Structure formats: structure tokens, C-alpha cells
Amino acid sequence: MSLEAWTRRHVAPLAKAAGLSRKGLVYRLVGENGDHALLEFRPQHLSTPMEVFTVKAFIVPAASWAWSYRANWESAKKKAPTSSAAIVEWTVAAPKHAAYEPDNVSPLDADWAYGGRIDPDAAGQAMAEVLREHTLPTLRRLLDRDELLTEIRNPGFEFHRGRPPGWARMILRVDEASPAEIEELVDQVEKDYPVVDEFIAWARTRAAEHNG
């Protein structure tokens, strides 16, 4: 069974009930504020009869997409944001009974697998449980920008941060912040990055457009 067929069977019904849309191996939840949460299934092309894949989760705020694609924004703003502009991302790790060679990888990086010693339906049940109990509620929670900012400041689980903390605060507040708050956020932006002046200028312009 192909990975796309397997996800249609074991992931799509649960995702649809939770409000996610699907395109191929990418599932998407859009917040009222225009931010996107993505769940991506990425096949690992290994020399094995098993189907092995990684599951990644991403939070892509609208402002992060705008900053990442500022150079061609007129075109980019017409497209659905992708994981390339994620502000946080994490691996949805497989439990031991649905993991590929779990003894050889970190539990936080464990790939999923089915076929061979792992029954596809058993792997599907494990996936549904992880998504239902952990991943989908976390995706929905982190679409709240205040919740996401709190998580970035005080992580409650392991994830990769796509922006320095000060930049993340600016991105998450730029669409609502007053001019005075923008200047306070500017003071918190880490300055040891090549495009910091461009970032600050972009933030001031976007804030003025949204809150002027």
C-alpha cells in the first residue's frame, strides 16, 4: 500500500473531522487570523520492503510567510503558505511498535513504518492515537499567537524554532501591535543577523499598513 493510500485510510478521516484539508501528503489547518498549521508525511526512500516515512508538524504565521517571501510578495500572497516559512516545527515521533529500527535512532526522530513486521492497520491505529491525543490539539492550540509566543518563551515540548526569539515576538505581534509596542519589539530583536535592518523596516511598514 502506498503512503498516500495509507494516509487516506488512516489519517484523512481523523484530519477531516478536526477541520484539516488535504492535498497529497500535506494536511492543513487555517486559523481565523490567517495563520497555518501543517502536517506533512514525507516518505523515506530506503532499500527496505517496509514503507518508511517521517511526520513533521509546522506552524506558519501569516506574517512569517509575508517576511519570507517579501521579495515577490505580490505573487506569494496568492498562494497557500508552505512549511518553508514555519516559525516552529517538530517531528511527530513514532511509538516503538510503529517505528522503523527504533533502537538505532533517537526517540524524538523516530520514523514511522509499516509492512514487514509492522502491520499497516496497527501502524494506522498508532498514528490515529498520536494525532488525536497529541498532535492535532497542539496544532490547534499553537494557531493562537499568544499560546505560540508562550510556547516559544517556555517550551513545553521539543521543537525547532525557525526564528530567534526577538524576531519571533515581532512576527507574532506585528499585525496587532501599536506603534509604541512595535518600537519596544524592535529593541528586543536580535541585531547580529545580516538582514536585521531590512527586517525592522519591513515590520514597521507592515504594522503601519495593518494598524495605521
DAWO-V462753 format. One line per field, one symbol per residue. ss: DSSP state (H for helix, E for strand, C for the rest). phi: phi as a letter, one per 20 degrees, with the letter a starting at -180 (. if undefined). psi: psi as a letter, one per 30 degrees, with the letter a starting at -180 (. if undefined). Layout:
# DAWO-V462753
ss=???
phi=???
psi=???
This chain:
# DAWO-V462753
ss=CCHHHHHHHHCHHHHHHCCCEEECCEEEEECCCCCEEEEEEEEECCCCCCEEEEEEEEEECHHHHHHHCHHHHHHHCCCCCCHHHCCEEEECCCCHHHECCHHHCCHHHCCEEEECCECHHHHHHHHHHHHHHHHHHHHHHHCCHHHHHHHHHCCCCCCEECCCHHHHHHHHHCCCCCHHHHHHHHHHCCCCCCCHHHHHHHHHHHHHHHHC
phi=.fffffffeddgfffffeneeccmdddccdefenfcdccdddfdedebfeedbddcdcdcfgffffffdffcfgeffedfgdffdfebbbeefefgfcdelffdcfgfdffebbnmfdfgfffffffgffffecffffgffffefffffffffcgdbebeeecfgfffffffdfecffgffgfffgfeffeecgdffffffffffffffecf
psi=kleeeeeeefeeeeeefggklkjcgkkkkklfgflkkkjkjjkjilikfljklkkkkkkjkeeeeeeehefheeeefflkklffgkflllkjkklefgkjhffglkffgklllllbfjkeeeeeeeeeeeeefdeeeeeeeffjeeeeeeeeeikflklkkflleeeeeeefffffkleeeeeeeeffkkfhkegeeeeeeeeeeeeeefg.
